[in-house]
Amino acid sequence: MEILSEIGQDSVAKVYIGRTSEGNIVEFVESIPTGDISEKWVLVISSLNGCPVGCKMCDAGFFYRGKLSYREIMEQIEYPIHRRFGDKKPDTRKFKVQFARMGEPSFNPAVIDAINNLGDIYENFYPSLSTVAPIGTKRFFEKLLKVKKEKYPERFQLQFSIHTTEEKQRDEIIPVKKWNFKEIAEYGRRFYDEGGKKITLNFALAAENVVDADKLRRFFSPEYFLVKITPLNPTVSAMKNSLTNDVDPVSGVPNKHRDFVERLKEYGYDVIISIGDLRENKIGSNCGMYILRFLKERPKIAESYTFVRDIKLEIVEK
């Protein structure tokens, strides 16, 4: 892995742009969410070079150049480990790797190979995967289910991107054919293990999003599912699509959708308001897609990218 650019603070988070051994440019992140690396250390890595989905709030969808190989996935993990710990294994109680940066992970079978093998290498490994559950990925999810049941029954974090409970709006926000709520609920119940982590339903809560706690409860039992509310991160896509963050970045209280959160709690859901360290907004590690800043600064590299969304890189500010 050749590191082309990086930004951030060692004590908070760092975003890396790297060129893999196969010549692809990827973005990946390391962060210390508790402020204590001996307690928890998180890597957020890319599965694809860009993403073909193009969610309205995500900057990974401005281009797509294919799947990353197993080797390229592992390089994103090995580089920060070597940087922090040399030839030793991560000295942390919980070593979490999230397949949640650039690219829908279910489009890449090498993700399952990585998840399967990482548990053999690192005894403190905790896998995490975030997905929109596209149609046509049944084989991926069946293999993922098998690996989870065999190796990580109590420490696998699976997250489905929901964002809105209104079907038409969800199709606009996530413009790809995907599982409906019934299909997500059925798979989630199969994925769940007694004593393990509940399945996460994630809402990047924009003021414009329609959310209905009653409709959510009709499909998703609080016994198996929890709800995570995150602020809408300051991405280029969110600004371009006129999406407004509804979650106060300090208190974590939604403005327009406060009743939605309260109703979820009344129905017995575990509700996580995930704010994180506000310094990560400036770093771009939470979901800011630092790669767009990098491409702005490297026009020769940017020229080789075919952008599939209407964007002018000059609007991306440091």
C-alpha atoms as one frame of an Amber mdcrd trajectory, in Angstrom:
protein
   0.000   0.000   0.000   1.354   3.384  -1.048  -0.150   6.199   1.019  -0.889
   9.162  -1.232  -2.542  11.441   1.305  -3.761  11.463   4.900  -5.578  13.792
   7.243  -6.530  13.699  10.905  -5.197  13.255  14.424  -3.675  10.097  15.861
  -5.684  10.479  19.051  -9.033  10.843  17.231  -9.121   9.499  13.683  -7.173
   9.440  10.440  -8.350   9.138   6.858  -5.993   7.627   4.299  -5.960   7.679
   0.531  -3.820   4.812  -0.690  -2.777   3.162  -3.917  -3.080  -0.599  -3.610
  -0.622  -3.151  -4.937  -2.983  -3.519  -7.910  -3.025   0.205  -8.662  -6.468
   1.110  -7.339  -6.978   4.238  -5.236  -8.900   3.565  -2.029 -10.029   5.441
   1.049  -9.917   3.925   4.532 -10.103   5.139   8.115  -8.806   4.353  11.586
 -10.454   5.825  14.670 -10.424   5.634  18.455 -14.091   6.260  19.360 -13.601
   5.955  23.132 -10.383   7.970  23.210  -8.588   4.896  24.577  -7.014   2.653
  21.950  -6.474  -0.126  24.500 -10.255  -0.326  24.844 -11.392  -0.085  21.215
  -9.808   0.547  17.830 -11.863   0.772  14.651 -10.893   0.461  11.002 -13.412
   1.478   8.341 -12.446   0.089   4.980 -13.600   0.133   1.360 -14.971  -2.866
  -0.514 -15.181  -1.255  -3.957 -13.378   1.450  -5.902 -16.223   3.938  -5.687
 -19.801   2.647  -5.649 -22.482   2.056  -8.304 -25.418   2.720  -5.952 -25.278
   6.508  -5.577 -27.157   7.108  -2.316 -28.244  10.717  -1.989 -26.086  11.451
   1.045 -22.998   9.435   0.104 -20.020  10.722  -1.880 -18.745   7.257  -2.840
 -21.285   7.151  -5.654 -19.678   9.789  -7.832 -17.657   7.078  -9.607 -17.274
   3.319  -9.793 -14.262   1.372 -11.005 -14.964  -2.152  -9.846 -14.394  -4.548
  -6.953 -11.316  -4.594  -4.784  -9.501  -7.910  -4.485  -9.029  -9.799  -1.222
  -5.416  -8.584  -1.187  -6.524  -4.949  -1.603  -9.002  -5.300   1.253  -6.345
  -6.769   3.523  -3.853  -4.025   2.643  -6.252  -1.440   4.107  -6.201  -3.405
   7.358  -2.525  -4.280   7.458  -1.229  -0.753   6.860  -2.733   0.906   9.983
  -1.881  -2.152  12.090   1.774  -1.942  11.058   1.779   1.832  11.524   0.393
   1.589  15.067   1.799  -1.696  16.327   4.662  -2.682  14.036   4.892  -6.455
  13.639   2.625  -7.086  16.635  -1.100  -7.669  16.679  -3.446  -4.790  17.630
  -3.095  -4.221  21.354  -6.737  -3.408  22.033  -9.614  -5.213  23.707 -11.912
  -4.752  20.727 -10.422  -4.646  17.225 -13.369  -3.702  15.044 -13.274  -3.686
  11.249 -16.226  -2.046   9.527 -16.949  -2.767   5.880 -18.676   0.552   5.497
 -16.511   3.087   3.669 -16.521   3.154  -0.130 -18.786   0.646  -1.829 -21.699
  -1.671  -1.091 -19.911  -4.690   0.445 -22.416  -7.299  -0.759 -21.240  -6.674
  -4.330 -17.837  -8.135  -3.449 -17.466 -11.825  -2.425 -13.900 -11.104  -1.243
 -15.442  -9.324   1.759 -16.648 -12.672   3.123 -13.196 -14.202   2.663 -11.685
 -11.314   4.618 -14.224 -11.567   7.439 -13.721 -15.313   7.656  -9.929 -15.158
   7.736  -9.521 -12.143  10.023 -11.003 -14.096  12.906  -8.272 -16.710  12.493
  -5.545 -14.060  12.593  -6.851 -11.771  15.363  -8.623 -13.218  18.377  -9.964
  -9.764  19.319 -11.527  -9.178  15.878 -15.096  -7.850  15.743 -16.660  -7.721
  12.256 -19.139  -5.067  11.154 -20.911  -4.700   7.823 -23.275  -2.000   6.587
 -25.513  -2.692   3.609 -28.491  -1.466   1.590 -29.241  -5.145   0.744 -29.383
  -4.924  -3.040 -31.401  -7.394  -5.100 -29.206 -10.093  -6.628 -26.920 -10.598
  -3.635 -28.652 -13.621  -2.070 -25.592 -15.855  -2.441 -23.425 -13.283  -0.640
 -25.812 -13.030   2.310 -26.254 -16.785   2.642 -22.470 -17.212   2.803 -22.235
 -14.323   5.262 -24.863 -15.980   7.448 -22.894 -19.227   7.476 -19.639 -17.502
   8.476 -21.403 -15.520  11.176 -23.083 -18.567  12.711 -19.875 -20.602  12.702
 -17.373 -17.976  13.892 -19.017 -14.812  15.260 -22.403 -15.637  16.823 -22.018
 -13.050  19.577 -19.872 -10.310  18.028 -21.017  -9.557  14.503 -22.596  -6.154
  13.900 -24.883  -6.164  10.846 -26.434  -2.875   9.829 -29.122  -2.176   7.251
 -29.409   1.335   5.825 -33.081   2.361   6.118 -33.152   6.196   6.373 -36.911
   6.500   5.732 -40.002   4.345   6.228 -41.681   5.630   3.058 -40.990   3.240
   0.170 -40.963   5.765  -2.654 -38.645   8.106  -0.785 -36.363   5.201   0.127
 -36.057   4.377  -3.571 -35.037   7.974  -4.209 -32.478   8.023  -1.400 -31.076
   4.580  -2.282 -31.540   4.372  -6.078 -30.980   0.634  -6.557 -33.313  -2.373
  -6.446 -33.125  -3.709  -2.905 -34.816  -5.862  -0.314 -38.070  -4.560   1.099
 -38.722  -4.348   4.831 -40.262  -7.839   4.939 -37.155  -9.372   3.345 -34.796
  -7.463   5.644 -36.822  -8.520   8.682 -36.821 -12.195   7.688 -33.069 -12.277
   7.092 -32.362 -10.294  10.251 -34.229 -12.792  12.405 -32.208 -15.634  10.864
 -28.988 -13.709  11.428 -29.685 -12.995  15.092 -28.264 -15.282  17.802 -29.368
 -15.345  21.414 -26.807 -13.386  23.416 -25.432 -11.761  20.281 -25.818  -8.292
  18.845 -29.176  -7.110  17.626 -29.484  -6.164  13.957 -29.069  -2.425  13.436
 -31.542  -0.347  11.435 -29.721   2.852  10.567 -31.337   6.209   9.898 -29.067
   9.013   8.681 -31.745  11.403   9.772 -32.476  14.286   7.429 -35.304  16.668
   8.150 -36.740  15.814   4.743 -36.986  12.071   5.481 -40.357  10.542   6.310
 -40.175   8.303   9.388 -42.992   6.382  11.058 -42.367   4.328  14.208 -45.641
   2.406  13.805 -44.677   1.205  10.354 -41.227   0.176  11.551 -42.754  -1.868
  14.375 -45.006  -3.751  11.940 -41.922  -5.333  10.357 -39.104  -5.242  12.916
 -39.399  -6.699  16.405 -37.456  -4.897  19.164 -36.396  -8.385  20.272 -34.111
  -8.723  17.256 -33.571  -5.180  15.952 -32.321  -1.895  17.333 -32.437   1.560
  15.769 -29.413   3.766  15.280 -29.907   7.452  14.565 -26.976   9.326  13.055
 -26.669  12.936  11.992 -26.570  13.611   8.276 -22.871  14.055   7.648 -21.604
  17.122   5.762 -20.984  15.417   2.427 -20.985  16.984  -1.019 -23.915  14.761
  -1.969 -26.042  15.905   0.985 -25.460  19.534   0.038 -26.046  18.882  -3.657
 -29.354  17.129  -2.925 -30.484  19.803  -0.431 -30.677  17.405   2.513 -30.775
  18.995   5.958 -29.394  17.334   9.077 -32.106  16.912  11.727 -29.945  15.782
  14.667 -28.406  18.351  16.980 -24.644  17.625  16.870 -24.185  18.352  20.571
 -27.304  17.085  22.367 -28.128  14.336  19.880 -31.785  15.341  19.975 -33.607
  15.420  16.622 -35.495  18.596  15.831 -38.306  17.653  13.453 -38.267  13.936
  14.256 -38.111  14.015  18.048 -41.469  12.240  18.344 -40.205   9.417  16.125
 -37.377   8.683  18.544 -39.606   8.896  21.607 -42.171   6.558  20.065 -39.468
   4.007  19.239 -38.394   3.986  22.883 -42.012   3.534  23.982 -42.243   0.495
  21.728 -39.230  -1.060  23.431 -36.523  -0.459  20.863 -32.948   0.119  21.895
 -32.252   3.502  20.290 -28.662   4.575  19.764 -28.014   8.223  18.979 -24.585
   8.011  17.345 -22.909  11.413  17.400 -19.241  10.569  17.737 -16.395  13.031
  18.073 -17.303  16.318  16.369 -13.673  16.711  15.317 -14.286  13.885  12.858
 -16.530  16.182  10.786 -13.516  18.366  10.025 -11.302  15.341   9.448 -13.874
  13.705   7.200 -13.526  10.317   8.867 -17.168   9.783   9.775 -18.497   9.847
   6.208 -17.040  12.931   4.582 -15.367  11.027   1.727 -11.933  12.605   1.789
 -11.221  11.082  -1.622 -13.094  13.942  -3.323 -10.789  16.469  -1.690  -7.838
  14.380  -2.813  -9.043  14.244  -6.416  -9.522  17.984  -6.419  -5.891  18.414
  -5.429  -4.655  15.805  -7.936  -6.261  16.797 -11.253  -4.150  14.368 -13.275
  -5.521  11.458 -11.268  -9.042  12.906 -11.331  -8.939  13.019 -15.142  -8.745
   9.226 -15.218 -12.030   8.901 -13.315 -15.338   8.798 -15.132 -17.731  10.548
 -12.796 -21.210   9.097 -12.941 -22.812  11.945 -11.046 -23.004  15.626 -11.947
 -20.377  17.184  -9.687 -17.819  19.913  -9.857 -14.856  19.094  -7.677 -14.166
  22.748  -7.031 -17.085  22.893  -4.591 -15.277  20.546  -2.213 -13.620  22.650
   0.448 -10.992  21.626   2.989
